[in-house]
């Protein structure tokens, strides 16, 4: 019974959604087929797979349903977080009622094997050159959502910072030399491991913060970074 992670699946099985990923480079060639093959060889029904956002290109839930059904049919329990491209993600109560073995996290957490999976989408951080006044409002809201998720876990008997897996879609900081509100909150709650996605290709990977930073271990788990292979997460 293990916890795996892989982000940014960017699926588009709906016939009305034409978003082939091959145009983004060879790392995306037949990525859904490779992901399914790797998943079936790696993940068992007793495992949990965390997917930190950018799940489906569908704009509406009825379009994304093709992709969500595809994920749900794979082995294991799935724990989904919202990404910036998941425009279909609306009405968390409705989403949570859709499947028995696929959960959607928003302001709460998921417990698997004594590990508390907490997080939020995240957003562009203030140290970015592209940060605007409009970003400030979303950034502050995402900080509140991260706290709500962590609080829901910390109010559960047996939970401690060392037992929490932090999850973001966006990287926790835009520049590795900076320190964002997301990092501050993880530090405050004693979280020791955080996974995230959003970054792609050689240029994106070069901006990633990975390994130990301020006492927290960060890992980028975008599908192309992992070669479409779910990675085991150890706490």
Secondary structure, 3 states (H helix, E strand, C coil): CCEEECECCCECCCCCCCCCCHHHCHHHCCHHHHHHHHHHHHCCCCCEEEECCCCECCCCHHHHHHHHHHHHCCCCEEEECCCCCCCCCCCHHHHHCCCCCEEECCCCEEEECCEEEEEECCCCCCCCCCCCHHHHHHHHHHHHHHHHHHHHHHCCCCCCHHHEEEEECCCCCCCCCCCCHHHHHHHHCCCCEEEECCCCHHHHHCCCCCEEECCEEEEECECCCCCCCCEEECC
